[in-house]
Amino acid sequence: MTEHAHSHGHSHSHAHGVSPDADRRWLRAALILLTAYMAVEVVIGVVAQSLALISDAAHMLTDAVSIVLALIAMRLAARPARGGFTYGLKRAEILSAQANGITLLLLSVWLAYEAVERLISPPKVTGGLVLITALAGIVVNLICTWLLSRANRSSLNVEGAYQHILTDLFGFVATAVAGLVVLTTGFERADAIASLVVVALMLRAGTGLVRESGRIFMEAAPAGIDPDALGDHLAAADEVVEVHDLHIWLITSGQPALSAHILVAPGGDCHKVRRSLQELLSGEYGITHATLQVDHVGEQGAPDELLTLSPRPGPGPEQPAGHCEDAHGPVHRPGPHRH
C-alpha cells in the first residue's frame, strides 16, 4: 500500500511531514513536564482544599496516560504486518484514542459528583494558593500544547492527547478565575463552579474521541465521503456497467481503504478501466488503498465461475445476477441512479 494519501477535499489528508521519531520526541517532552507539574499540583490542591485544582490534576493524569498510550500505540503501529495481523497493528492507535475518550468520560462523572457536593457545602478554600498554582498550570499547559502541536495531529491518537491538554488549559483558566474570585470576594463556591467547567470540557472532548474511534471500529466510511455518491461516480466511468459490493473504511485515522466489484461492458478493456478508476479514487478522494475486482459482463469460464448470469428485471440488456451469495449494499449503474 502506498503510505501517502493525497491531500483532497473529501477527507483529512494524512500528512507524513513529521517523522514518527520526531512525534515520539515531542510527546515524551510533554509527558515529563506534565507528570512533574501534576505531582506538585495534587499536593497543593490537598493543602488548599481546592477541588478545582484536584480536578485539574486528575485531568492532567489522563493527559499523561493519553500520551503514554499514544507512545505505546505509535510503537505498535510502526511494526510491519505479519502473521494474522495483515494490516499490522495500526488500529492500536484507535484503541488508544478510544481509551482516552472513555477515561475522560468516567473522570468527568466522578468530578461532577464531587463538585455538586461542594456546591451544597463548600469547604474553606485558600484562594491565593489556587490562583498561583493555576497560573503556573496555564504556563505548563501552553508549553505542552505547543510541544504536541509540533507532532502529527492527523493521527486520531495524537489528536486525542492534544485535545486532553487543550481541555486542561481551559480548565486552568477557569481555576485561575475561581482562585481570584475566592481571594477577592471570599465566594468559596467559585471553586466547585470552576471544576464543573472542567467537567463540561472533559465531556465534550471525551464524546468526540469515543464517537470518532467508534466510527473506525464500526468500519464506517471516512467523514466527508458519501459512499453512494462515490459509487455513482465510479459507475459513470467509461465502459462501466455496474458497481456493487462497494466498501469504504478506515484502517486507522487518515488511511482510507476501498474494495468493490466492477462489471465492464463486453469487449471493454478491464485493465484500463481499473487503472482509470484507481486514479480517480486517489486523485479525487485520497483513497490510495483500493482493491477493485474488474470483470466483463457475461464473462464465463473464469477459473472460479465468478459470474453466473441470469436475467434481472429492469430496463437495459440482460443484467448479471449477484456474484456473491450475499451481496452487500446498493448496486450502482450508469444513467438515472437506481440503488
LUMNU-397512 format. One line per 10 residues: their letters; for each residue x, y, z of C-alpha. Coordinates in steps of 0.05 Angstrom, whole numbers. Example, Ala and Ser with C-alpha at 12.3 -4.5 7.8 and 13.67 -1.06 7.14 Angstrom:
2
AS) 246,-90,156  273,-21,143
END
This chain:
339
MTEHAHSHGH) 0,0,0  24,70,-14  36,108,50  19,176,23  -54,193,18  -65,253,-27  -89,318,1  -161,328,-22  -228,359,-6  -265,296,16
SHSHAHGVSP) -227,272,77  -170,294,121  -103,286,88  -53,243,125  10,286,125  74,248,137  116,311,141  134,296,214  171,231,225  144,183,279
DADRRWLRAA) 210,191,316  201,266,320  129,255,342  153,210,398  205,261,420  153,318,425  105,272,463  159,249,512  179,321,528  106,339,542
LILLTAYMAV) 98,276,585  158,293,631  134,365,641  62,344,655  80,289,705  127,335,745  75,391,749  17,343,765  53,316,827  63,387,854
EVVIGVVAQS) -10,406,838  -40,347,876  -2,366,939  -23,439,933  -95,420,917  -100,379,981  -67,434,1023  -111,489,994  -173,444,996  -187,462,923
LALISDAAHM) -229,413,882  -215,455,820  -140,442,829  -151,368,844  -197,361,783  -144,395,741  -92,347,768  -139,288,754  -147,314,684  -71,321,679
LTDAVSIVLA) -65,248,699  -109,230,639  -65,276,597  -4,236,619  -39,169,608  -62,192,539  10,209,520  36,142,546  -19,106,506  -1,147,445
LIAMRLAARP) 72,129,451  57,54,461  7,55,403  57,90,357  108,36,371  57,-19,357  30,15,294  101,21,266  110,-55,268  107,-89,200
ARGGFTYGLK) 45,-130,182  57,-203,197  20,-266,219  -54,-257,230  -49,-180,232  -49,-167,157  -56,-92,167  -3,-92,222  -24,-62,289  -46,5,262
RAEILSAQAN) -113,0,299  -75,3,365  -77,79,355  -152,78,351  -157,33,413  -114,84,449  -157,142,426  -219,105,450  -187,91,518  -171,165,523
GITLLLLSVW) -243,184,509  -271,134,559  -224,157,615  -245,229,603  -319,210,608  -310,168,671  -269,221,706  -319,275,687  -375,236,722  -334,229,787
LAYEAVERLI) -313,303,787  -385,326,772  -409,288,834  -354,318,877  -367,389,851  -442,384,866  -426,361,937  -381,422,945  -434,469,918  -480,444,974
SPPKVTGGLV) -429,451,1030  -367,489,1007  -301,476,1046  -252,531,1062  -210,544,1000  -143,580,1000  -156,627,941  -85,656,934  -53,587,930  -105,565,879
LITALAGIVV) -92,627,836  -16,620,835  -19,544,821  -70,553,765  -28,609,732  33,563,734  -11,508,705  -31,553,647  43,563,630  58,488,635
NLICTWLLSR) -2,472,591  15,525,539  85,493,532  55,423,527  3,446,476  59,476,434  100,411,440  41,369,417  22,416,361  91,400,332
ANRSSLNVEG) 72,326,327  30,297,271  -42,313,292  -75,278,233  -66,215,277  -130,209,318  -85,184,374  -40,246,376  -102,289,367  -132,254,428
AYQHILTDLF) -71,273,471  -73,343,443  -148,351,459  -134,327,531  -81,380,541  -121,435,507  -181,419,552  -135,423,612  -111,491,590  -183,518,591
GFVATAVAGL) -193,484,658  -134,520,687  -161,587,662  -228,571,697  -190,551,761  -148,615,760  -212,656,755  -241,616,813  -179,628,855  -184,703,841
VVLTTGFERA) -258,704,860  -245,666,925  -186,712,941  -223,777,927  -295,762,948  -289,701,993  -341,664,950  -320,592,964  -368,561,914  -329,591,856
DAIASLVVVA) -280,532,863  -335,480,853  -363,520,794  -294,521,761  -289,445,769  -357,439,734  -329,479,676  -272,429,672  -323,372,673  -362,402,615
LMLRAGTGLV) -297,408,574  -278,336,591  -347,311,569  -341,348,503  -271,321,487  -288,251,511  -351,243,470  -314,268,407  -259,217,415  -306,158,431
RESGRIFMEA) -350,176,371  -292,182,322  -257,118,345  -325,82,346  -336,101,273  -270,70,254  -284,6,294  -352,0,261  -318,5,192  -358,68,175
APAGIDPDAL) -337,108,113  -289,165,128  -324,230,147  -333,272,84  -340,213,36  -411,193,15  -407,120,-9  -470,127,-51  -443,188,-88  -375,154,-97
GDHLAAADEV) -409,91,-124  -448,132,-175  -384,168,-194  -349,101,-208  -410,74,-246  -409,136,-291  -339,120,-316  -328,97,-389  -346,24,-403  -371,11,-331
VEVHDLHIWL) -438,-25,-330  -446,-37,-255  -411,-27,-188  -431,-69,-128  -402,-96,-63  -372,-27,-52  -339,-20,17  -302,41,43  -270,42,112  -211,70,152
ITSGQPALSA) -153,24,170  -131,78,220  -140,153,221  -121,183,154  -114,115,119  -177,101,79  -186,35,41  -237,13,-11  -259,-51,-45  -310,-60,-100
HILVAPGGDC) -333,-107,-155  -336,-71,-222  -371,-100,-284  -347,-75,-352  -384,-76,-419  -367,-137,-463  -304,-122,-503  -283,-66,-455  -211,-61,-430  -213,-85,-358
HKVRRSLQEL) -142,-63,-342  -153,6,-370  -218,14,-330  -184,-9,-266  -126,40,-276  -172,99,-291  -217,83,-231  -157,78,-184  -131,145,-210  -200,175,-198
LSGEYGITHA) -202,147,-126  -132,171,-107  -138,238,-142  -208,259,-121  -219,221,-56  -149,209,-30  -161,133,-29  -95,101,-49  -110,32,-19  -164,8,-68
TLQVDHVGEQ) -177,-65,-86  -220,-70,-148  -245,-135,-178  -260,-119,-251  -298,-169,-295  -334,-167,-362  -410,-173,-362  -427,-243,-386  -356,-269,-376  -357,-344,-370
GAPDELLTLS) -300,-392,-358  -267,-352,-303  -229,-403,-261  -279,-399,-203  -340,-384,-245  -342,-316,-212  -402,-293,-251  -466,-331,-260  -514,-296,-308  -589,-294,-305
PRPGPGPEQP) -639,-242,-329  -652,-187,-278  -715,-147,-282  -709,-75,-304  -691,-36,-367  -629,-47,-407  -593,-110,-430  -590,-175,-392  -561,-159,-324  -515,-204,-284
AGHCEDAHGP) -540,-237,-222  -502,-221,-159  -434,-256,-160  -440,-264,-85  -487,-308,-46  -500,-247,-2  -485,-182,-39  -474,-123,7  -500,-52,-3  -532,-17,-62
VHRPGPHRH) -518,-32,-135  -494,28,-177  -507,32,-252  -496,88,-302  -553,134,-322  -611,151,-275  -586,124,-209  -622,64,-183  -598,36,-117
END
